Amino acid sequence: MDDVPERPRPDPWGRSRTLERVQELHDAPLAPLTTFRLGGPATRLVTATTDAEVIAAVREADVTGTPLLIIGGGSNLVIGDKGFAGTALVIATKGFELDGTRLELAAGEVWTDAVARTVEAGLAGVECLAGIPGSAGATPIQNVGAYGQEVSATITEVIAYDRENGETVTLANEECAFSYRHSRFKAHPERYVVLRVRFELQDADGLSGPIKYAETARALGVEPGDRVPLADARETVLKLRAGKGMVLDPEDHDTWSAGSFFTNPILTDEQFAAFHARVRDRLGDGAEPPAYPAGAGHTKTSAAWLIDKAGFTKGYGNGPARISTKHTLALTNRGAATTEDLLALAREVVSGVREAFGITLVNEPVTVGVSL
């Protein structure tokens, strides 16, 4: 092992931690760097704390033809039990720069901490994205969203290293091809490495953006569209997420997950009509599935509802990997699971929902060395 200068290391649970000496590690465990706490070792583990170090590590891998795995907060990774044969690069860059309503975050910043700081600064735009685990650099890749907000609504630019052309690029919002839990970066995962993300927030005299999500509005005691104090919006979202096991806690196995394991299906009008008919056949003539507008000719329904109505209720399972006792959309490691245990449960859920309703669920986390 080759010693390098002392560096801060990211923690998947969002806590601050500094190792006495950060090292380039070989045959390095990856499970502790993920919120699932699953996965085998990497051949080599490198931690980068500056953009230059990130780019240098990526270029080295590309020049030598070494497989490369990028790790931020580890909240969206399912790594196989055999691990990763290549270089795992932990992006631990720091940088929170606020200029009026303009915010620039380094990719390695802890996302939920950054949200807290914007609320403290009295700026609206991401307050309902509180408590989402992971790093800032991951947010544009997934177009992270929850409780009526998505990062695509506030991102102005993403600075990334383009591995194909060997250069750093700045992509404007419209160039990022954002859609529901998707982006240009997710479409080309081997091409771009996010370095920094720029946002335009709103100075609304300490008030949140309009509350769009009905559950949040009910919890706040307001009507959808109303604004509330920023701190109230953030705290309410944190409480809602905690009630569903969606706020990371190393002592609570219900949070040893990737949050929502499946995306909400978006169906064409024809697909939704067929789905609606199957719902009524299975649950009775009066049964109505959740339905939300998703653009012309499309409707979004709820993955959590599908899972529950297919018979996979909260706490389902009798092995080391189970559905959360707080939310059907979270698959969890009860402490002794393997990745194969988790995938077996995921496949069972996918198969059951497909058989019941004719819809194939799609996993949200990125799989490494495995697939459903």
C-alpha positions, 0 to 999 in steps of 0.5 A, a space after each residue: 500500500 502506498 501512503 498519501 497525505 491525510 484526507 477526509 473520507 466520505 461516510 455513507 451514513 452522512 457523518 463526518 469522519 477523518 482517517 489518520 492516514 488515507 491510503 491507496 488500498 488493494 483488495 479493499 472492502 466496498 460494502 462499508 462504502 455503501 448504504 446497503 453494506 453489501 458487496 465484495 472488495 475492489 482490486 484497488 481503492 483510490 480516494 480523490 479530494 480534488 477535481 484534479 485528483 479525480 481527473 488524474 485517476 480517471 485518465 489513468 484507468 482509461 489509459 491502462 484499460 482498467 475498469 473503473 467504478 465511481 463511488 460517491 455516497 454509496 446510496 445508489 449502488 448494488 455491488 456483487 458479492 464477488 466485488 469489483 475487478 478494477 479501480 474503485 474511485 471514491 469522490 471525496 471533493 469538498 466545496 460549497 460556494 454560495 453567491 446570492 442565489 447561485 450555489 456551486 457544490 463539489 461532487 463529493 459534498 454530502 447532499 443532505 448537509 448541503 440542503 440544510 445549509 441552503 435552508 439556513 441561508 433562507 433559499 428555496 428550491 431544494 428544501 423538500 429534498 432533505 434527507 436524501 442520502 448520497 453525494 451532490 454529484 449523484 443528484 443530476 445523474 438520477 435527476 433526484 427528486 422527492 416530495 414534489 421537487 426535482 434537482 432538474 428544476 434548479 440545476 443550471 449547469 453540470 461540470 463533468 469530465 468527458 472521458 470520450 473526449 478527454 476534457 472537462 465540459 460544462 453542460 447547461 440544464 437543457 443539455 443534460 436531458 433531464 427526465 424522470 429519474 434520468 439524464 444524459 449522465 445516466 444514459 452514458 454512464 461510462 462517458 461522464 464523471 460529474 465534478 461540480 453542480 451549479 444551482 439557481 435557488 430562490 430568495 423567497 423571504 424565508 419561505 419554501 417553494 409552493 408545496 406540491 406533494 399532497 402528503 407534505 401539505 397534509 403533514 404541514 396542515 396547508 393546502 397544495 400550492 401554499 408556501 411555508 417557512 423553509 425550516 418547517 418544510 425541511 423538518 416535515 420532509 425529514 420526519 416523513 422520510 424517517 417514518 418510512 425508514 428513508 433517513 439513514 441510521 446505522 442502528 436501524 436495519 430498516 435504513 440499510 437500503 438504497 431508499 426506493 429500489 424501484 422507479 414508479 412506472 410511466 405507462 402509455 394510455 394503452 398500457 394504463 388501460 390494460 393495467 386498469 383492467 387487471 387491477 379491477 379483475 384482481 381487486 374488484 370493480 371499484 379498485 382504482 390504482 394511483 394515477 398521476 399525469 406524466 406528459 401527453 399520453 402518459 400516466 405514472 403509477 405507484 411502484 409501492 402500491 403495485 408491490 403492496 397489492 401484489 402481496 409484498 407487504 411491509 416486512 415481507 420476507 423471512 431471510 436476511 434481506 427483506 422489505 422494510 417494515 416501514 415502506 414497501 419500496 425499500 429492500 433492506 439488508 437485515 445485517 447478515 445479507 449478501 447481495 444475492 440475498 437482496 437480488 433474490 428478493 428483488 426478482 421475487 418482487 418483480 416477478 410477482 408484480 408482473 404476474 399480478 398487473 402486467 408491469 415490469 418494475 425497473 430497479 433504481 440503484 445501479 448494479 455492479 457485476 450483477 443484474 436482476 
